[in-house]
Amino acid sequence: MPSPTLESTLRFLNELSLNNNKPWFDAHRAQFDVARAAFYQLIDTVIDEFRAPDNLQALTAKDCTARIFRDIRFSRDKSPYKTNLSAYIAVGGLRSGRQGYYVSVGAQGESMAAGGLHDPSPEQLLRFREAIDHDSAPLKAILTAPAFVSAFGALDGERLKTVPRGFDPAHPDIALLQLKGATAIQRFSDAEVTAPDFPARVIASCRAMRPFLNYLDDILAGES
């Protein structure tokens, strides 16, 4: 039997986006298993690339991959399933407290590799801003590196319209201080996801974001 492909993953997720209900999912459980197996192959390939440098030890795709079931308890959207498969690759997998690589394959062109401060706690955001206020040069060197710019362009995240409390409105890096989150995101089209070089593209994206993640781990060290 041939190995499952990410084409089958996208096909399943696109169909799920049009039939997001339990009866349909149950009737197509075999297709989901194939779709997830192909995604696991991608994630295991990425893990193997970073196993030694990131000390990932015996980590597997299963340790890193989120469940497809949505938590709908407090959501107006009662669709029971996510329309993407995602993994968080870091020491400890999904429960890691360290910065890691977020890889998602999603329906209708919603695939990406990303990392950084998504929805940070107030303490994390304060540490990020204090590091910039103290010395922004290390972060700016990372954000202007050719590999980072080629993959991500710039940091993604919502910004305050005003100046964060306690910081100088005339600070030369006020645009960085106004960030409410800071993530590096590279998005991929369906054609890119199904191309033979997609695992290599994801690995290159993760490698390009690694200095940024190291920076965040360093400034957040000792966080309670």
C-alpha positions as CSV (number, residue, x, y, z in Angstrom):
1,M,0.0,0.0,0.0
2,P,1.5,3.4,-0.9
3,S,2.3,5.9,1.8
4,P,-0.4,8.4,2.7
5,T,0.1,11.9,1.2
6,L,-0.7,15.4,2.3
7,E,-2.9,15.6,-0.7
8,S,-5.2,13.2,1.1
9,T,-4.9,15.3,4.2
10,L,-6.0,18.4,2.4
11,R,-8.8,16.6,0.6
12,F,-10.2,15.3,3.9
13,L,-9.9,18.7,5.7
14,N,-11.6,20.5,2.8
15,E,-14.5,18.1,2.8
16,L,-14.7,18.3,6.6
17,S,-15.0,22.1,6.3
18,L,-18.2,21.5,4.2
19,N,-19.5,18.7,6.4
20,N,-18.6,19.7,10.0
21,N,-20.8,17.3,11.9
22,K,-20.4,14.0,13.8
23,P,-22.4,11.7,11.4
24,W,-20.2,12.7,8.5
25,F,-17.0,12.4,10.5
26,D,-17.9,9.0,11.8
27,A,-18.7,7.8,8.2
28,H,-15.3,9.1,7.0
29,R,-13.2,7.9,10.0
30,A,-11.0,5.8,7.7
31,Q,-10.2,8.8,5.6
32,F,-9.3,10.8,8.7
33,D,-6.9,8.1,9.8
34,V,-5.2,8.3,6.4
35,A,-5.1,12.1,6.6
36,R,-3.6,12.1,10.1
37,A,-1.0,9.5,9.1
38,A,0.3,11.7,6.3
39,F,0.4,14.6,8.8
40,Y,2.3,12.5,11.3
41,Q,4.8,11.7,8.6
42,L,5.4,15.4,8.0
43,I,5.8,16.1,11.7
44,D,8.1,13.2,12.3
45,T,10.3,14.4,9.5
46,V,10.6,17.8,11.1
47,I,11.2,16.3,14.5
48,D,14.0,14.1,13.2
49,E,15.7,17.2,11.7
50,F,15.8,19.0,15.0
51,R,16.0,16.0,17.4
52,A,19.6,16.5,18.3
53,P,20.0,20.3,18.2
54,D,16.7,20.9,20.1
55,N,17.2,17.9,22.4
56,L,13.8,16.4,21.4
57,Q,14.9,12.9,22.5
58,A,12.1,10.4,22.0
59,L,9.5,12.9,20.9
60,T,7.0,11.7,18.3
61,A,4.4,13.3,16.1
62,K,1.7,11.9,18.3
63,D,3.2,13.7,21.3
64,C,2.9,17.0,19.5
65,T,-0.3,16.8,17.5
66,A,-3.5,18.5,18.8
67,R,-6.8,16.6,18.8
68,I,-9.1,17.5,16.0
69,F,-12.1,17.9,18.3
70,R,-12.9,21.5,19.2
71,D,-13.8,22.7,22.7
72,I,-17.2,24.2,22.0
73,R,-18.3,24.8,25.6
74,F,-17.8,28.6,25.5
75,S,-18.0,29.1,21.7
76,R,-20.9,30.4,19.6
77,D,-19.6,28.2,16.8
78,K,-20.7,24.7,17.7
79,S,-18.9,23.0,14.8
80,P,-17.4,19.9,16.6
81,Y,-14.2,19.6,14.6
82,K,-11.2,21.8,13.6
83,T,-10.6,22.1,9.9
84,N,-6.8,21.8,10.3
85,L,-4.3,19.4,11.8
86,S,-1.6,21.1,13.9
87,A,1.4,20.2,16.0
88,Y,3.6,22.0,18.5
89,I,7.1,20.7,18.2
90,A,9.2,21.4,21.4
91,V,10.6,19.5,24.3
92,G,7.6,17.9,26.0
93,G,5.3,18.2,23.0
94,L,2.0,19.9,23.3
95,R,2.5,20.5,27.1
96,S,5.9,22.1,26.6
97,G,6.6,25.4,28.4
98,R,9.3,26.3,25.9
99,Q,9.1,28.0,22.6
100,G,8.5,25.6,19.7
101,Y,7.5,25.2,16.1
102,Y,3.8,25.3,15.3
103,V,3.0,23.5,12.1
104,S,-0.5,23.4,10.7
105,V,-2.0,21.9,7.6
106,G,-5.5,23.4,7.0
107,A,-8.4,23.5,4.7
108,Q,-8.8,26.2,2.0
109,G,-5.2,27.5,2.1
110,E,-4.8,27.8,5.9
111,S,-1.5,26.0,6.2
112,M,1.5,27.5,8.0
113,A,4.6,27.2,10.1
114,A,4.8,29.7,13.0
115,G,6.3,30.4,16.4
116,G,6.5,33.0,19.0
117,L,4.2,34.8,21.5
118,H,0.7,34.0,20.5
119,D,-1.8,35.3,23.1
120,P,1.0,35.9,25.7
121,S,0.3,36.2,29.4
122,P,0.6,39.8,30.8
123,E,3.9,38.7,32.5
124,Q,5.3,37.4,29.2
125,L,4.3,40.5,27.3
126,L,5.9,42.7,30.0
127,R,9.1,40.8,29.8
128,F,9.1,41.1,26.0
129,R,8.6,44.9,26.2
130,E,11.2,45.3,29.0
131,A,13.8,43.5,26.9
132,I,13.1,45.8,24.0
133,D,13.2,48.9,26.2
134,H,16.5,47.8,27.7
135,D,18.2,46.8,24.4
136,S,16.4,46.2,21.2
137,A,19.5,45.5,19.2
138,P,19.5,41.7,19.7
139,L,15.9,41.3,18.6
140,K,16.3,43.7,15.6
141,A,19.3,41.7,14.4
142,I,17.2,38.6,14.4
143,L,14.3,40.3,12.6
144,T,16.5,41.7,9.9
145,A,18.4,38.5,9.2
146,P,18.0,37.5,5.5
147,A,16.6,34.1,6.4
148,F,14.0,35.6,8.7
149,V,12.9,38.3,6.3
150,S,12.7,35.8,3.4
151,A,10.5,33.4,5.4
152,F,8.3,35.8,7.5
153,G,8.8,39.3,6.3
154,A,8.2,40.8,9.7
155,L,6.6,39.9,13.0
156,D,2.9,39.3,13.0
157,G,0.6,40.5,15.8
158,E,-2.0,43.1,16.8
159,R,-0.7,46.4,18.1
160,L,-1.9,48.9,20.7
161,K,-3.1,52.2,19.3
162,T,-1.6,53.9,22.3
163,V,1.6,53.6,24.2
164,P,1.9,50.7,26.6
165,R,1.7,51.9,30.2
166,G,5.1,52.8,31.7
167,F,7.0,53.2,28.5
168,D,8.3,56.3,26.8
169,P,6.1,57.5,23.9
170,A,9.2,58.8,22.2
171,H,11.0,55.4,22.4
172,P,12.7,54.7,19.0
173,D,11.2,51.2,18.9
174,I,7.7,52.2,19.9
175,A,6.3,50.1,17.1
176,L,7.8,46.9,18.7
177,L,6.6,48.0,22.2
178,Q,3.1,48.4,20.9
179,L,2.9,44.7,19.9
180,K,0.3,42.7,21.9
181,G,1.8,39.5,20.6
182,A,4.7,38.6,18.5
183,T,4.7,35.7,16.1
184,A,6.7,34.6,13.0
185,I,4.3,33.1,10.4
186,Q,4.9,31.6,7.0
187,R,1.8,30.6,5.2
188,F,1.6,28.0,2.5
189,S,-0.8,27.4,-0.4
190,D,-2.4,24.1,-1.1
191,A,0.0,23.7,-4.1
192,E,3.0,24.2,-1.8
193,V,1.7,21.7,0.8
194,T,1.3,19.0,-1.8
195,A,4.6,19.6,-3.5
196,P,7.5,17.1,-2.9
197,D,9.7,19.7,-1.3
198,F,7.1,20.8,1.4
199,P,8.8,19.0,4.3
200,A,12.1,20.8,3.3
201,R,10.2,24.1,3.2
202,V,8.8,23.6,6.7
203,I,12.2,22.7,8.0
204,A,13.7,25.8,6.5
205,S,11.0,27.9,8.0
206,C,11.6,26.4,11.5
207,R,15.3,26.9,11.1
208,A,14.7,30.5,10.2
209,M,12.6,31.1,13.3
210,R,14.9,29.3,15.7
211,P,17.0,32.4,16.6
212,F,13.7,34.3,17.5
213,L,12.5,31.4,19.6
214,N,15.8,31.2,21.4
215,Y,15.6,34.9,22.1
216,L,12.1,34.5,23.6
217,D,13.2,31.5,25.7
218,D,16.1,33.6,27.1
219,I,14.0,36.7,28.0
220,L,11.3,34.5,29.5
221,A,13.7,32.4,31.5
222,G,12.7,32.2,35.2
223,E,9.1,33.0,34.5
224,S,6.9,31.9,37.3
